[in-house]
Amino acid sequence: MNENNPPTKPSMDYAQLLDALNRASTFDLFRLNAIIRSELESPERIRKIKAALTVGQKISYFDICRNALRDCEVLRLNNKRALVRDFTDGEEWNVPYYMLNIEGADVRVNHEAQKGLSRHAIAVGDLLGFKDKHGIEHFGPVLRLNTKSVTLRVETGQWRVAYLLLYRVLEGQGDQEGELMIDGPVGHDSDEVIQGMLLD
């Protein structure tokens, strides 16, 4: 991002970690969550992060909803949060220090299932593709990440497509097999109209 930021370090292998978590019990996940939460709010960790930051510094933070990094500028260092200006929307946000990517880590989950894409490997704005039941390919950017599907904007409108039916356009446009089910136009919880839906 900026010359004031430390160099990018090798990131944790999130795909390997996710594989381990998938084998964990629900109670194991709860216990890990409690441990992680305690570490995230550790005064010592917060102190170290604040010491590495300066007002005016260009950095990025991780947006959970978009599953992607967003570039920003540090405006103020508060006790437990930093006030930043998001370069994408121009808004100011108070973000917890643990959301700031001070080490320049690669946040992508570089694991993709044998069929389709993992939810953790997709970010809003990614260009993805899918084939309808007639074998016609459609491509477009991700507008929204849903629980079991993504909302894509394609040439015919907006589609909700199951994760296992998606592939990356920049990786050879993939090869999807199996029968696809298309439901006609469906409503959505916003004013937008989804033109079609492909779900498993």
N, C-alpha and C positions, 0 to 999 in steps of 0.2 A: 504493500500500500504506500508506504512513505519511508523516507530515509531515516526517520526517527524511530521507526519500529524495528524490533530485533529481527534477525533473519528467520526465514521459515524453518521450522524444525520438523523432523519426521513425525507424522501424526500417529496416534494410536490406531491399531488395526480395528476399526469399528465393525467391519464385517465379521471378523473372528470373534469379537466380543458379543455381537448379536447372536451368533451361532451358539455360544455358551449360554447366553440368557434364554434362548429358546428351549434349552434343555433344563432350565431351572424351574422349580415349582413356584407357584404363585406366592407362597410364604417366603421363599428364598428371595424373590424379587422385592417383596415388601421390606424384608430385612436389609437388603442392599440399598433400597431407596432411603431408609432411615440413616444408614451410614453415610451415603453420598450427600444427603441433605445437611448432615452435621458438618461434613468437610467443606461444602460449598459456603456455609455461613461461618466458617472458622475465622476468628479475628486475625490470626496470623496470616492466613491466605489472603484475606482482604488487604492487610497491611502491605504485603509484598506486591499485590497488583497495583495498589495506589502509588507505591514507590516507583513503579515502572511507567506511570502515566504522567503526562503534563497537559495543562490546559492548552488547547489549540492543536493537539496531536490528532493526526488522521489515522483512523483505525477502523476496525469492523466489529460488528456484533452479530450473534447468531439469532435469527428470527425463527422461532419454533413453528409458527403458522406457515411460513413459506419454505421451511426446511432449507434455508440458505443464509449466507452471510450478506449483511447490508453495510455499506460503507458509511462512515460517520465522522464527526469531529467532536472531540471532547470539549465541553463548555465549562463544566464545573465538577469538582470532585467532592462529593458529599460523604457522609459517614458510611453508609452501606450501599450507595448507588452513585452512578455517574450520570450527569446530565449531558446528553449528546444531541447533536443535530444530524438527523438522517439526511444524507445527500440525495436519496431517491425521492422522498416526498417533502423534504424541507421542514419536517416536523421536529420538535424537540421532545426527547424521551428520557425519563429517568430509568436507567437499566441497571440491574444488579451487576456488580463487578465481574461475577463469574460468567456473564454472557459476552464479555469483551474478549476478543481473540488476540490477546497481547503477544502471543508467540507465533502468530501467523500459521496456525495449524491448518492442514487440509481437512475440511469437515465432511468431505464426500464419503459416503459409504460405497466403496468400490466393488461391492458384491452384488451380483444380479442372479436371480434364481434361474434354474435351467429353462423355465418357461415364464416369460413375463419379467416384470421388474419389481423389486422390493420397494415398499412405500418409503423406506429410509433412503433409497438411492435416487429419489426424485425430488426436484425442487420446483416451486412455482416459476414459470418462465422457460423451463426445459422444453426443447423441441422433440416431440415424440410422435410415433406413428402406430397405426393398427390397421387390420384388414376387416372389412365387414363380411357378412355371410356370403356375399357374391364374389369375394376375393379382391375387392377394390380397396386399394390403399388410401388412407387418409392421414394427413400430417397436420400438426399444429402445436402451438405453445400450451403449456399447462396453465390453466387459470386458477384452479383450486384443488387442494388435496382433501379428499373425503375419506371416510373410514375404510371403505372397500373399493373405492374407485377414484379416478381423477376426472376433473372436468377439463376438456380440451376445446380450444377454438379451432375449428377446421373450416374448409371452404364452404361447407353447407350449413354452418352454424355451430352450436355448442353440443358436445357429446359427453356423456358420462361413460367412462370405459373402465372395466375391471383391470386391476394391476397386472394380472397374469396374461392379458391380451396386448400389452404394450411393448414397444421396442424403441430403441434410440435410432433416430434418423441418421445420425452421424456415424453409426456403427454398421453400415451396410444394409440398413433398413430391415434387418431381421427376417425371420420366417415363422409365422404363427400358424399353428395347426389346430385342428379341432373345430367342432361346430360352434358357431357364434349365434347368440340369440339377440335379436334386435326388437326392442319394444318401440312403438311409435312415439310421437312427441309426448313428452311428459313435463309436468310442472316442476318448479323448484321453489325453495323457501325464500327466494328473492324474486324480484320482478322479471328476471331474465327467463327466457324460455329455452329449454334444452331441446335440440332438434332430434336427438336420438340417444339410445343407451345400449351399450354392450356390456353385459354382466355375465359372470360365470354361473 
